[in-house]
């Protein structure tokens, strides 16, 4: 007689739960056949669900179950009833349930499985393309299940923490009006409004400010956002962020809330007590020492800016290329690889190849010999002793050290040296290829410029967005010297990744008008683009500010994942495609006509 599994016989435990304390109990388990062993009489399987594995044995004395067990194959979905027995001396220390096994009395096969296109194992060398094409099978693997379970826990902890601190979880629209600035939006044609488009929200920025105008004081949301941008290791076209906005606060108040959330997540998920408050670093210090505004502080290899030194020695310093870069408003930077981490000549040559891949024309370098002389460098032939000694002193170079130089346009030099610093750190084993290595370095990067200069258009653009509050002492420079204006914007950084960013918002209409003027935005244009927010700010808008944390990135770092795709259930590839469903796909002419859209073929290459 068939046992009525599910309808009457319910699951009693999961497959990672049973221990020696359960010996003698009758249990019911559901799951998938992880492996199977036939020992010439008894059939053994490891039964798997999201919580782990349990060994089940089918012996001949349970004839019906034993007979059916002979047909079991990997990934069959089954139900088992039986008694928990001790494994005696045959304990398997690698399994949470290794002290026991279940001696089956009943078995049902819910569904059989064809041979899977790759093994359901923790470590496999199957290509990611094939695994993404069968993502529902890839997600059966324990590492991915553990990552997604961690992410679920993060969601629950975040909601609990925010609610306990007086925040309301409020929703905002995914589809809104396109407003310029920030990342490129995905556009959605409107069938009911011919020729018009919605924009998928890259963030709830304007809406959450309206919540503050509406008097909700403290808002948060775990929200999906969309950006039509090129992908990388830590970016997807659709992503999730923890969105936060607060009224009547300074940036210090926001820092306190976010540090508390991070402390909660790391404490509850990893059992690590994160020290607070986090270190703070000025934006310009970060750029000078590390080449970007998201420095990895787990290791040294700091940059030294030599621009003023080269300018002081002038053309007579004997390094005309460096002097020429300074004369053309560029910068000169250096980084020292210490003698105790010495690289071979071949290894240092490869660093130049890396620098070129990052956009540099080359990589000047010099090995410091006894007495401060330089070897293995064409620079040694022309540089004056005075400049060489000055550079050695500035960078703290000692005998056996290798000095790396980069000079030219400021943005490119920063980028190349930032990438080179991390590359060298991995080569020297100062940090792992991926993951934290058990070392967590949090910091806030603060006081960046409000504007950045666009050389192509010869105009100033908002570095973050046009509603960021400038420092009070810099307001007078908005129209006279925009590049000098710093603002209340901030990024929270962990191990070289920006995990969140935000700002104190502008709520003063007079200062807002000056910011628009500095950006070359007329009153009419501002009203057209941002009218609904500008109108709202006229009605008693409170001082407010906020931040957004990247939930995908937090999960990526917390789980020491190799790729962001490992913490997203159904991710896109580097080209933005879904290997499993085939998205994005084509639609028929009728659908396009309904949307008032006509496809235009891409230009011939």
N, C-alpha and C positions, 0 to 999 in steps of 0.2 A: 504494500500500500504506500503510495507516494506521500511524503511528509509535506504538509501545507506550509512551506517556507514563505515568508513575507506576510501572507494573509493571517496566519495564526502563530507560526513559529517565528518570533522576532529576533533580530540581532541583539545579543547580550553584551558583547564587548567588541572593541576594535582590535586590529591585528598587531598593535604595539602595546597592548595593555596588560596581558596576562603575566603573572609572576608566580613564584612558589607559593604565595599565600592563597592562590586560587586552586591548588591541587585538590582533586576530588570533586570539583564543581562541574555541573553540566553546562556547556556554553554553546552559543550559536555564533558563527562568524560568517561574514560575507566578504568576497573580494575576488582577486585575480590570481591565477596560478603563476607564481614567479619563477619557480623551477620545479622539476619533477625527477625523482630517482626511484627506480624499481630494483629492490634488493632481493629479487627471486622469491617473492612471497608477499612481503609487506611493500606497499607503495608509499613513498614519502613525497610530500610537496611542501613548499614554502608558500603560504597564502599571504597575499599583499593587499593592503589598502593604504590610504594616505598616511596612516599613523605608524606603519611598520610592517614587520613580517612575523608570522607564527608558523612553526613547523606542525604539520598535520600528518598523522600516520593512518593508513588504511590497512587493516590486518584481515586475513581470511575469515576470522570468526564473525566479522560483520559482512556476510557474504554479498549482500546486494550492493552496499557502498563500495566494497572492495572490487567487485566486478565492474562497476561504473568508473571507478578510479583508474582502471586500466586504459580507459579511453581519453583521460585528461591530457591536454597539451598546454603549452605556454600560452598565457593570456586568456584562457577560458575563464568566463565569469561564473562563479559558483557560490553555493551556500553549503555550510558544513555544520552538523551538530555532533557533539561528542563530549568526552570527559577529559579534564585536564589531569595529566600525569607528570610526575617528575622525570627528568632526563638523567637523574643520578649523577654519575661521574662524567657523562657526556655533555656537560654544559657547553654551550656556544657563547663565549664572552663577547662576540661581535654583534649579537642580537639582544635587544632589550628584553625579549621573551626567551632568551637562551636557556633558562633554567627548566623550562617545561616544554611539553608538546601536547597536542590534542589528539587523543585516540578516537577516531571518527566512528560514529554509529550510523550516521545518515549523511547522504550527499545528494545535491541536486545541481544540475548544470543549467544555469539561467541562459547562457549564450556561449556558443562556440566561437573560436577565433581562427581566422586564417593565419598563416605564418606572417609575422609582422615584417615590414621592410627594413627594420633595424632592431637590435636587441633592446629590451627595456631594462637597462642597467645604468648604474650611477655614472660610470666613465665609459664613453664610447667614442670612436673616431669617425662616426658617420658625419658627412658634410652637413653644415647648418642648413643649406638649401633643402636637402631631403627631409631633415627633421622639421623644418618649418612647413613643408608641404603636408606633413602628417602631424601637425602640432598637437592634436588631441592624443596621439600616442607619446610624443615627446614629453607631454605634461604628466604622463604616468611615472616618469623617472623621479626618484626620490629627491635629488637636488633641486629640481624645479618645483616640485610640490612643497618642499620645505621653504623655498623662497617666497612662494605665493602665500603660504600659511603665515610666514613672518609679516608679509605685507598686510594681510588681513588683520593681524594683531596690531600693526601700526595704525591702521584706520580706527580700530576700536579705542586704542590708547589716546589718539589725537582727539577724537570726539569727546571722550571722557574728560581729558585735561582742559580742553577749551570750554566746555560747558561748565566745569567746576570753577573756571575763572571768569564766569559771567558773560560768555560769548553766546550769541544766537546763531544757529546754523540756518542760513537763508539761501535761497536759490536765485540764480540770475539766468537770463536767456543765453542759449548757445548761438542763436541767430540774431544779429543786430545790424546796425548801420555801420558801413565802412567808415572808419576815421583814420587819417594818415598818421604815420609815426609807428615806431616799433617794427615788429616782424611783418612779413608779407602774409596777408590773409588768404584763406580759402574763400571763394565766392560761390554763392548758391543762387541760381536764377529763380525768380519768382514767377510761377505760372499765372497767378492772379493779378500780377502787376507787370504787364508786358515791358520788357527792356530794362527792368530794375533787378537789383541783386541784394541779397543779404550777405553779410560777412560772418563767417564762423569766428566766434570770439577767440582772440589770442590770449585774452585774460579778461576777467570781469572788472577791469580797472574802473571804467566810468560808472558802472552800476554800483560798485561797492562804495564809491564816493557819494552816490545819491542816497545810499542807505544811511550814511552819516548825516546828510542834509535832512533826511526823514526822521532822525532822532533815535536810531537804533543803537547808537553808542559803540557796541562791540559785535562785530560780524565775523563769521568764518564760514568756510565752505571747502570741502574736498571736491574739487571740480575738474572736469575734463576741459582742456584747452587745445587750440589748433593753430599750427603755424606751417605755412607752405614754404619751408626752407630746406636747404640741403641738409642731409642727415650726417651724423657722426656717432662715435661710440656712446655718447651720453645724450643723444637727441633723437626724438621720434616726431612724426608729423602730428600725432595726437598724443597728448601727455596729460598727466594729472598733477595738480598743485594744491597745496594747502594755502588757501587764500585768506588773508586776515586784514581787517581794517578796524581802527580804533579812533574815538573822538577824545578831545581834551587831553592829548598826550604829547610828550617829547619823544625823540627817538630813543632815549634811554629807557622809557617805559616799554616801548616795543621790544627793545633788546631783552629786557627782563622776562617778558612773556615768552619769547622765542627760545631763550636759553633754558627756561623751565621746561618747555616742550621737548627740546633736544635731550635734556637731562632725563626726562621721563622715558623717552623712547630708548635711549641707550641703556638706561638702568633696567627697564622691564624686558627688553629684547635680548640684551647681551650680558646683563648683570654688571655693567661697567658704570662707575660713578664719575660722570664727566664734571671736571672742575668748572665752576662759574665764579665770576663773570668771565666771558671770553676776552682774550687779548684784542686790542684795537690797534689798527694800523692806518695811517694816512694814505690815501690813494697814491700820492706822488712818491711817498717812500716805497710803497709796494712796486710801483713801476720802475723806480731806480734800482732797487735791490733784486727784483725778481722778473721784471719785464712784462708783468701782467698784473691784473687786479684780483687774481685768485691764486696766490702763491701757496705752494706746498712747503710747509714748515717742518716736515719730518727730517730734513737734512739741510746742510749748509749750502756751499757753492754759490754764495751771494755774488751778484754783479757789483762792479764798481764803475761809476760814471767818470770818465777821464776827460770829458769835453773841455772843462775849464783849464785843465793841466795842459792839454794840447794847444789851446788858444794862448796860454801864457808863454809857451816856448816858441810858438809861431812856426813859420816855415823853416826857421833855423834849427828846429828840433830834429830834422833829418828824416821825417816820415811824411812826405808830401801828400800821400793819399789821405791820411788822417786829418791833416791840416785843411785840405781841400773840402773834406766832409764837414768840418766845423764851419768853414767859411760859407758853405751852402746851407747853413742853418740845420745841419745834421748833428748827430751825437756820436761819441766814441765810448764803447763799453768794453770791460774786460772781466774775465772769470778765471779763477785759479783752480787747477786740479793738483792737489797736494802730492808731494813726493811719495808719501806712503801709500798712495793709490795710483802709482805710476802706470802709465800706458806705454805700450811699445810704439815705435815709429809708425808701424802699419796701422795700429789701432787709432792713433791720432790722425792719420791720413783719412781714415773712414769718417772721422768727425766732420771733416770738410765736405765729404759727400752728403752727410746728413744736413749740414747747414745749407748746401745748395738746394736740396730738396725742399727746405723750408723757405726758399726764396732768396737766399743770399748769393752774392757773386762768388764768394769764397770764404775762407776762414783763416785769418792771420793768427800765427801762434809763435811762441818762443819758449824754449826750455832754459831754465835758469841754471847756470853753472856756478862754480866756485867764484867768489868775488862779485857775484851779481851779473856776470857776463851772460849774453844770450847765445844760444846755439840752436841748430835745427830751424833757423828762421832767416828768410831774406831780409827781414827788418834789421837784423844785426849789422848788416853791411853799411847802412846809412844813418841809423839813429845815433844821436849824440850821447856821450856818456851821461850828461846831465839829465836828459829826458829819460834815458833808460833807468837811471837811479831813482828818479822821481816816480816813475811808473811802478818800479819794484816796491818802493815805500808805500805808495798809494794802495796797491793791491795786497800788500803784506807778503810778497813772494819770497820764498827761501830757496836754498840750493836744492835742485831736483824737482822743483815745482814746474808745471806747465801752464803758461798763461795763454788764454784764448781771447782773441780780439774780434770785435765786430764794429763797423762804423758805416755811416750813411744816414738815410732818412730815419727819423726817430721811430716811427711806427714799425718799420721793417726791422730795425736793429733790436727793438724790444721783443718783437715776435720771435725772431731767430734765436736770440739769446735765452728767452724763456723756454722755448722748445729744447734747445741744446742742454740747458741746465737739467731738465727732467730726464732727457735721453742719457746724459752722462751718469746721473744718479742711478738709473737702472743698470747701466753697464757696470758700474762699480759696486753694485749690490747694496747701495744705501737705502733703496726702497724696492719692494717686489715689483714684478712686471704688472701685476694688478692686485687689488685688495689693499687693506690697511697695513698688513704686517703686524697687527696688534697695537698700532701707534695712531692715535687720533689727535690731530692738531686743528682746533677750531679758532677762528678769528673773525672779527668784523673789519672790513675795509671801508673807511669813512672819508667824508669830505672830498668827493670827486668834483670835477668841473661840471657846471650846469650845461655848458655847450661844448660841441666839438666842431672843428672847422672842416667843411667839405671842400676839398681842393678842386673837385670837378666842377662844382657850381659856384665856387668862390663865395660861399655863404656859410652862416652859422646854423647848425642844427641842434636840436635838443639831444643831449647824450642819453637821456632816459625817456622822459616825456615832458610835454610842455607845461605840466601842472606840478612840477617839482619845486619846492620852496628854496629860494636862494638864501645864503647866509645873510642875516640882516646887515652886517657890515659891508657886504658886497653889492647891495642893491644899487648904489650910486654908479656902479660900473656897468650896469646892464646895457646901456646905450653907448657908453664911451669905450669900454674895454671888455667885451663879453668873455674873452678867453680867460679873464682873471676871476670870474665869478665862480665861487664854490657853492655847493648846495647840500641840503640835508637828504642825501641819498646814501644808501648803505647796502653792502652785500655781506652775507654770512658765508664763510668759506671753510671747506674741510678738505685737507689733503690734496689741494690743487683743484678742487671742484667747487664751483659756485653752487651752493645748495639752496640759496634764497636771496632775494633782493627786494628792496622797496624804498620808500621815501616818505618824508613829511610833505603833505600836499599844500599847494597854494590855495588859500581861501580869501586872500585880499584882492579884490577886483582891480585896484590901481596897479599893484605889482604885476598881476597877471597881464594887464594891458602892456606893460613895459616889456615883459618876456616875449609876448607875441610880436611886438615891434622889433625887438632884437632879432627875432627869427624871420623877419620880413613878412609876417602875416598881418594883413589888414583887418580892420574891424569887421568888414563885410565877410572876408574869408573865414575869420574865426567864428563868426555867427553861423556861417554855412556848415562848417566842419564840426564845431563843438557847441552849437547853440543851446541844445537842451541842458548841457552841464553848466554852461555860463549863466543861463537863466536861473538854474537852481541855486547857484552860488550866491545869487543876489538876495535870497530869502533866508537870511540868518544862518548861513552855513557855519558850523563849528570848526575850530582848528582840528585837523585830523591827519592821520597817516597810517601807513600799513606796510605789508610785506607779503610776498608769496614764496613758499618753499616748494621745491620740486619733489613731489612724493616719489616719482620714479627714481630720481637720483638718490634720494635718501635710502630707498630700499636697495638700490644697487650698491651703495657703500656699506650699509648695515649687514648685507649678506655676503660681502666680499665677492660679488659676482664678477665674471670676466667681461660681460657685456650687459648693456642696459636691457637688451632683449630677453635676458634671463629672468627679469623680474616683471615682465609684462606678459599677460596670458597669451595674447594673440598679436604679436608685434609685426611691424612692417620691416622690409629689408632696407638696405642702404639706398635703394632707388625708390622707396616708398610704395613697394608692391606687397601684396599679401599672397604668399606662395600657396597657401591652402585654398583660398576661395577664388583667386585670380583677380582680385580687385587691384587697381581700378579696371573696370571693364567697359566695353562699348554699350551704347544704348541705341534703340532703333530710331528711325527718322520720325515716327509718330510722336515719340516722347520728346524729341528735340523741338518739333513744331509746337507742341503744347507749352514748352518752356521759352518759346520765341528765341531759340538759339540755333545758330548755324555753325558747324565745325569748320575750322580753317586748317588745312594741312600744314604741317611744319615746313619751314623752308628747306630746300634741297641743300645738302652739304657739299 
